[in-house]
């Protein structure tokens, strides 16, 4: 991997993939009629925040590291609604991986291929149930919800 691909991965592909993934959770929460949504991309000092209706989006200094969506609803979510919100993150990564695959077939280059691979990796790794300290994968949260409802 050359330095340009590495920089592209860190500063373009990773933030785009994270935005797609967290955007999936945001879409899922919106479909489940969340009353308030807050999407955060990155860590550290806030660079900027903007709000549109009941959705607030915050971009932080280290935008290439992680992201999360916080959603609230006055009526508690049912288990199936929570699972839908969780699944929409990896699902949107899969949709975009397919999109980048089609784009790569039209315009083959390493950068599009990296976007394809990163989105596919995000989808798959998030569906594997695991927990590291207080961080839980989407698959882990789904498994936990299924066990709780059984």
C-alpha positions as CSV (number, residue, x, y, z in Angstrom):
1,X,0.0,0.0,0.0
2,X,1.5,3.3,-0.9
3,X,1.4,6.4,1.3
4,X,-1.4,8.0,-0.7
5,X,-3.7,5.0,-0.3
6,X,-2.9,4.9,3.4
7,X,-3.8,8.6,3.8
8,X,-6.9,8.1,1.7
9,X,-7.9,5.2,4.0
10,X,-7.3,7.2,7.2
11,X,-8.8,10.6,6.2
12,X,-11.3,9.8,3.5
13,X,-12.5,6.1,3.4
14,X,-12.7,5.6,7.2
15,X,-14.7,8.8,7.9
16,X,-17.0,8.1,4.9
17,X,-17.5,4.5,6.0
18,X,-18.2,5.6,9.5
19,X,-20.6,8.3,8.3
20,X,-22.4,5.7,6.2
21,X,-22.6,3.3,9.1
22,X,-23.8,5.8,11.7
23,X,-26.1,7.3,9.1
24,X,-27.7,3.8,8.8
25,X,-28.4,3.9,12.5
26,X,-29.8,7.4,12.1
27,X,-32.1,6.3,9.3
28,X,-33.2,3.3,11.4
29,X,-34.0,5.5,14.4
30,X,-35.8,7.9,12.2
31,X,-37.9,5.1,10.7
32,X,-38.7,3.9,14.3
33,X,-39.9,7.5,15.0
34,X,-37.2,8.7,17.3
35,X,-38.0,12.1,18.8
36,X,-34.4,13.2,19.0
37,X,-31.3,12.1,17.1
38,X,-27.6,13.1,17.6
39,X,-24.9,11.9,15.2
40,X,-21.3,12.4,16.2
41,X,-18.4,11.7,14.0
42,X,-14.9,11.5,15.6
43,X,-13.5,12.3,19.0
44,X,-12.0,15.3,20.6
45,X,-12.8,19.0,20.4
46,X,-16.0,19.8,18.4
47,X,-15.2,21.4,15.1
48,X,-18.8,22.2,14.3
49,X,-22.4,21.2,15.0
50,X,-25.5,21.8,13.0
51,X,-29.1,21.0,13.6
52,X,-32.0,20.3,11.2
53,X,-35.3,19.7,12.9
54,X,-34.8,17.0,15.5
55,X,-31.4,15.8,14.1
56,X,-28.1,17.2,15.5
57,X,-24.9,16.4,13.7
58,X,-21.5,17.0,15.4
59,X,-18.1,16.6,13.7
60,X,-15.1,16.4,16.0
61,X,-11.4,17.2,15.5
62,X,-10.3,13.5,15.1
63,X,-13.1,12.8,12.6
64,X,-11.3,9.7,11.3
65,X,-11.8,7.9,14.6
66,X,-15.2,6.3,15.4
67,X,-18.7,7.8,15.6
68,X,-21.9,7.1,17.3
69,X,-25.6,7.9,17.2
70,X,-27.7,8.8,20.2
71,X,-31.4,8.6,19.8
72,X,-34.3,9.1,22.2
73,X,-38.0,8.5,22.0
74,X,-40.6,9.5,24.5
75,X,-42.3,6.0,24.2
76,X,-39.8,3.2,25.0
77,X,-38.6,1.2,22.0
78,X,-39.8,-2.4,21.6
79,X,-37.0,-5.0,21.2
80,X,-37.7,-5.4,17.4
81,X,-37.5,-1.6,16.9
82,X,-34.1,-1.5,18.7
83,X,-32.8,-4.4,16.6
84,X,-33.9,-2.6,13.4
85,X,-32.0,0.6,14.5
86,X,-28.9,-1.5,15.2
87,X,-29.1,-3.5,11.9
88,X,-29.5,-0.4,9.7
89,X,-25.8,0.5,10.3
90,X,-24.2,-2.6,8.8
91,X,-27.0,-2.8,6.2
92,X,-26.2,0.6,4.8
93,X,-22.5,-0.3,4.7
94,X,-23.5,-3.4,2.6
95,X,-25.6,-1.2,0.3
96,X,-22.7,1.2,-0.2
97,X,-20.2,-1.7,-0.7
98,X,-22.4,-2.9,-3.5
99,X,-22.6,0.6,-4.9
100,X,-18.8,0.9,-4.7
101,X,-18.4,-2.5,-6.3
102,X,-20.6,-1.4,-9.3
103,X,-18.6,1.9,-9.5
104,X,-15.3,0.0,-9.4
105,X,-16.5,-2.1,-12.3
106,X,-17.2,1.1,-14.3
107,X,-14.1,3.0,-13.2
108,X,-11.5,0.6,-11.8
109,X,-9.1,2.2,-9.4
110,X,-7.5,1.5,-6.0
111,X,-9.4,4.3,-4.2
112,X,-12.9,3.1,-5.1
113,X,-11.8,-0.5,-4.3
114,X,-10.6,0.7,-0.9
115,X,-14.1,2.3,-0.2
116,X,-15.7,-1.0,-1.2
117,X,-13.5,-3.0,1.1
118,X,-13.7,-0.6,4.0
119,X,-17.5,-0.6,3.9
120,X,-17.7,-4.3,3.6
121,X,-15.3,-4.7,6.5
122,X,-17.3,-2.3,8.7
123,X,-20.5,-4.2,8.0
124,X,-19.0,-7.6,8.7
125,X,-17.0,-6.7,11.8
126,X,-20.0,-4.9,13.3
127,X,-22.2,-8.0,12.8
128,X,-19.8,-10.2,14.8
129,X,-20.9,-10.2,18.5
130,X,-18.0,-9.0,20.6
131,X,-17.4,-6.6,23.5
132,X,-14.1,-4.9,24.4
133,X,-14.3,-3.1,27.7
134,X,-17.4,-0.9,27.4
135,X,-17.5,-1.0,23.6
136,X,-20.0,-3.4,22.1
137,X,-20.4,-4.4,18.5
138,X,-23.8,-4.2,16.8
139,X,-23.9,-8.0,16.7
140,X,-23.3,-8.1,20.5
141,X,-26.1,-5.6,21.1
142,X,-28.5,-7.6,18.9
143,X,-27.5,-10.9,20.7
144,X,-28.0,-9.2,24.1
145,X,-31.5,-7.9,23.0
146,X,-32.5,-11.3,21.7
147,X,-31.4,-13.1,24.9
148,X,-33.2,-10.5,27.0
149,X,-36.5,-10.9,25.1
150,X,-36.4,-14.7,25.1
